[in-house]
Amino acid sequence: MTCLEAFISTDGIAPSLRNDYWREVTRPFCDTTVVSSDKGATLEGTMRIRHLGGLTLGATTFNAQRYKRDRPTIARSGLDHYLVHVVVAGSIHGDFDGRDVVAGPGGICFIDLARAYHCQVDAGQRLAMTIPRAGINQALGARDLHGLVLQAGNPMTRLLKDYLCGFHAVSGQLSASEDAAALEALGTLLSAGLVTAAPVEHSPTSVLGQALRMRVLDYIDHQLTQPDLGPERLMQRFRVSRAHLYRVFADLGGVAHVIKRKRLDAAYARLVDPRHAAQPASQVAAHFGFRDMARFRKSFIARFGLAPDEASDSGRRGCPPATDGDNALSSHFSAHSRP
């Protein structure tokens, strides 16, 4: 099967432009800054990216860097994925939403791209892979994987690392049927390696509860602009009681909270998108179901730390956000690919 590949590198980029270039390359995942305090130090790195069967595979090298993923970045990126890092050389140290994380060579680190983190990496090399959340949740149920590290030396970690390295090496040379078989085997190995990860507290424990939540979340994502979207509509659509609907979303603060959060994130992504620069914040708020501009502004500031007008101003100076998941990642990296 032919696999399109993007090669990205700061080599050949003028030193005065490297920081902006590399920050833009890594923008869907985090805000990146250089660690060195030496005058003239710049961000440096290379990426070799492949897209295959819903996965994004990357082999990357870099100098010492800091990464920060906050709520605005999460909302702007639109990624509902896990990012898996196989540490080949160097190390990762950071705070992943309250979890202290250290991953050294041979370790495998899992990052939930729907949650915040900040970390520092030494100069090194790693293999990276993005996996849609639905794939892991379907196999394991909702698990707390954010910042989980499978430590080097553990037999399952070694097996996973060897498989992922091999998969990266041959992913562009397999036939369609071989790709499917390799991806299925990868899913099985990941499930085996993550089965001891702690379930998300209060998340649905039954298969039916997990399936219902996935269906409701998918429905919400496609109905965010509908003014009557709320618990009542969901109860009718899925024929469940209010109590059952609340139980399924208890760990997320209830379904009404989920809808509000998703609407705020969608509004933020719209406001920072320069393609919608002419659309006033009040119109964006109304588009996503917020009838009271004062309440929208208060909720927006509480979630993102800035006012809607400030987000809109930043969008006029920026580039279109990377949304729509895998297709956007493919387009984003292809746009920065170099010969």
Secondary structure, DSSP 8 states (H G I E B T S, - for coil): ----EEEEESTTS-HHHHHHHHHHHTTTT-EEEE---STT----EEEEEEEETTEEEEEEEE-SEEEEE-HHHHHHH---EEEEEEEEES-EEEEETTEEEEE-TT-EEEEETTS-EEEEE-SEEEEEEEEEHHHHHHHH-SB--TT-EE-TT-HHHHHHHHHHHHHHHHTTT--HHHHHHHHHHHHHHHHHHHTTS-B-TT---SHHHHHHHHHHHHHHHH-TT-TT-SHHHHHHHHT--HHHHHHHTGGGT-HHHHHHHHHHHHHHHHHT-GGGTTS-HHHHHHHTT---HHHHHHHHHHHHSS-HHHHHHHHHHS-----SHHHHHHHHHHHT---
